[in-house]
Amino acid sequence: MESEILAKNLDRWCVDEIFITSIDRSQNSSGPDYSILDQISELSINTPLTYSGGIRSVKDAIQVIKCGADRICVETIIENNYQEFKKISENVGKQSLLASMPLFLKNNKVYFYDFKNKTSKIIPRNFFNALKSHLCSEVIIKDINAHNYGDKKNFF
């Protein structure tokens, strides 16, 4: 109910885009939250909708679009299943696909944060390959230093 009220208000306020991120979906390997997309799409809002969370396959991506999202944003699949990420780009179109990169700065170096394993590492090569191959239209950089994502002592 809260998500429906929020979506209606954002649409009424003429925001540029509504971005839904279901952060627990990938961590739990539970797939996209189709129910929230169904609820919001029933509202017939005019504001473009982007969805992120739990997208594991081209089938998931297509279903998210069918449920009302205009665009999707992925992260884990880029590193873990690059071929499937390419298939998503080919099927939904790069204009509908965004890549999310959780980054942080430490000792003047940029690191990638792996939410699932709660570890930091260098930016995975597949992210550079995705950019070089023009498989997505935008890159969303999340500054994890600016958010409270639980226990950060493992990487700071």
C-alpha positions in Angstrom: 0.0 0.0 0.0 2.8 2.4 0.9 4.5 1.9 -2.4 1.3 2.6 -4.3 0.8 5.9 -2.4 4.4 6.9 -3.0 4.2 6.1 -6.7 1.0 8.1 -7.1 2.5 11.1 -5.3 5.7 11.0 -7.4 3.7 10.8 -10.6 1.5 13.7 -9.5 4.6 15.7 -8.6 6.0 15.1 -12.2 9.3 13.5 -11.2 11.5 12.4 -14.1 11.5 8.7 -13.1 10.6 6.3 -10.4 13.4 3.9 -9.5 12.4 0.8 -7.5 15.3 -1.1 -5.9 14.5 -4.4 -4.1 17.9 -4.9 -2.5 17.0 -8.1 -0.7 16.0 -9.9 -3.9 19.5 -10.6 -5.2 20.9 -11.4 -1.7 18.2 -14.0 -1.2 18.3 -15.3 -4.8 14.5 -14.8 -4.8 14.1 -13.2 -8.2 12.4 -9.9 -9.1 9.5 -8.6 -6.9 6.8 -8.9 -9.6 4.0 -8.1 -7.1 5.2 -4.5 -6.4 5.5 -4.0 -10.2 2.0 -5.3 -10.7 0.6 -3.0 -8.0 2.2 0.1 -9.4 1.4 -0.7 -13.0 -2.3 -1.0 -12.1 -2.1 2.7 -11.1 -1.7 3.8 -14.7 0.9 6.4 -13.8 2.7 8.3 -16.6 6.1 8.5 -14.9 8.7 6.1 -16.4 9.5 3.2 -14.0 12.9 1.6 -13.6 13.2 -1.6 -11.6 16.3 -3.2 -10.0 16.6 -6.3 -7.8 16.8 -10.1 -8.3 17.1 -10.1 -12.1 18.9 -13.4 -12.9 18.0 -14.1 -16.5 16.6 -12.7 -19.7 13.3 -14.4 -18.8 13.3 -12.3 -15.5 14.2 -9.1 -17.4 11.4 -9.6 -20.0 8.9 -10.4 -17.2 9.9 -7.2 -15.4 9.2 -5.2 -18.5 5.9 -7.0 -19.0 4.9 -6.2 -15.5 5.2 -2.5 -16.2 8.8 -1.4 -15.9 10.1 0.8 -18.7 13.7 0.1 -17.8 15.7 -2.3 -15.7 18.9 -2.0 -13.7 21.3 -4.9 -13.0 24.4 -5.4 -11.1 25.2 -9.0 -9.9 24.5 -10.6 -13.3 27.1 -8.5 -15.0 29.8 -10.0 -13.0 28.4 -13.5 -12.4 26.8 -14.3 -15.8 28.0 -11.9 -18.4 26.6 -14.0 -21.3 23.1 -13.7 -19.8 23.6 -10.0 -19.3 24.4 -9.7 -23.1 21.2 -11.6 -23.8 19.2 -9.2 -21.7 20.7 -6.3 -23.6 19.8 -7.9 -26.9 16.3 -8.7 -25.8 15.2 -5.6 -24.0 17.5 -3.2 -25.8 20.4 -1.2 -24.4 18.2 1.9 -24.1 16.1 0.0 -21.4 19.1 -1.4 -19.5 21.2 0.3 -16.8 24.3 -1.1 -15.0 24.7 -0.5 -11.3 28.1 -0.2 -9.7 28.5 0.0 -5.9 31.8 1.8 -5.4 33.8 3.4 -2.6 37.0 5.3 -2.3 39.8 4.2 0.0 43.3 5.6 0.0 42.6 7.4 -3.2 41.6 4.2 -5.0 38.2 3.2 -6.2 36.9 -0.2 -5.1 33.9 -2.3 -6.0 31.7 -3.6 -3.2 30.1 -7.1 -3.5 26.9 -6.9 -1.5 26.3 -10.7 -1.6 29.7 -11.6 -0.2 30.2 -8.4 1.8 33.7 -7.9 0.4 35.5 -5.3 -1.6 37.6 -5.8 -4.7 38.8 -4.1 -7.8 36.1 -3.3 -10.3 35.3 -6.6 -12.2 36.4 -6.7 -15.8 32.9 -7.5 -17.0 31.8 -4.0 -16.0 34.4 -2.5 -18.3 33.4 -5.0 -21.0 29.8 -3.9 -20.7 30.7 -0.3 -21.2 33.1 -1.0 -24.0 30.5 -3.1 -25.8 27.7 -0.5 -25.3 25.4 -3.1 -23.8 23.6 -0.5 -21.5 22.5 3.1 -21.8 23.5 4.3 -18.3 25.7 3.4 -15.4 24.4 4.1 -11.9 27.3 4.6 -9.5 26.3 4.0 -5.9 28.7 5.7 -3.4 28.4 3.1 -0.6 30.3 5.5 1.8 27.3 7.7 1.7 24.9 4.9 2.9 24.6 2.6 5.9 24.8 -0.8 4.4 25.4 -2.7 7.6 28.8 -3.9 8.8 31.4 -2.1 6.7 34.4 -2.9 8.9 35.4 -5.7 6.5 36.4 -3.3 3.7 37.2 0.1 5.3 
